[in-house]
Amino acid sequence: HVCMHAYTHAYIQVLALRELAEDDANKAHILRADGAARIAETMAVHTADTDLVHAAVDLLRVLACHADAHPRVAAAGCIEAILRGMDAHSGSAALQVAGCGALSALAEKGAALKTPVNAYRMLQANACDSVVAAMDIHIADAGVQAQGCRTLWRLQDQPPSTASAQAWA
């Protein structure tokens, strides 16, 4: 009974943050308050719950659209948390779409957004394998296929350099 209460509270918090994150100022505040690390921790504690993990991955996708998010999300272990969530809930097409979308946003090109360290970290964590697995499992789901292709394209578009690999290590 106590565990269920804690889960419900965590799920409600993730959903509330997801709504708040639609505003750029709120995104920045969530990131400054170490929100990315807390989201990764919540995902680790509630790994078995598809709905909570899906909501958390979608929240990370929304946060990743903020330029300041990239180093914070990566440093907090969110890339690995997204991949663990995708792997643990491979049967959920909606979660796979959110996961691929979050990875794609974190690998997005552009001077203010693209950080080769994120691409390097994703490649080191075998993100391509997770994305391809999602696309294989959900071969008839247009959303998974589109987000998966976008993610793979962004990861291959600008391979990480040796300097970025050294910065991450």
Disulfide bonds with the S-S distance in Angstrom:
none
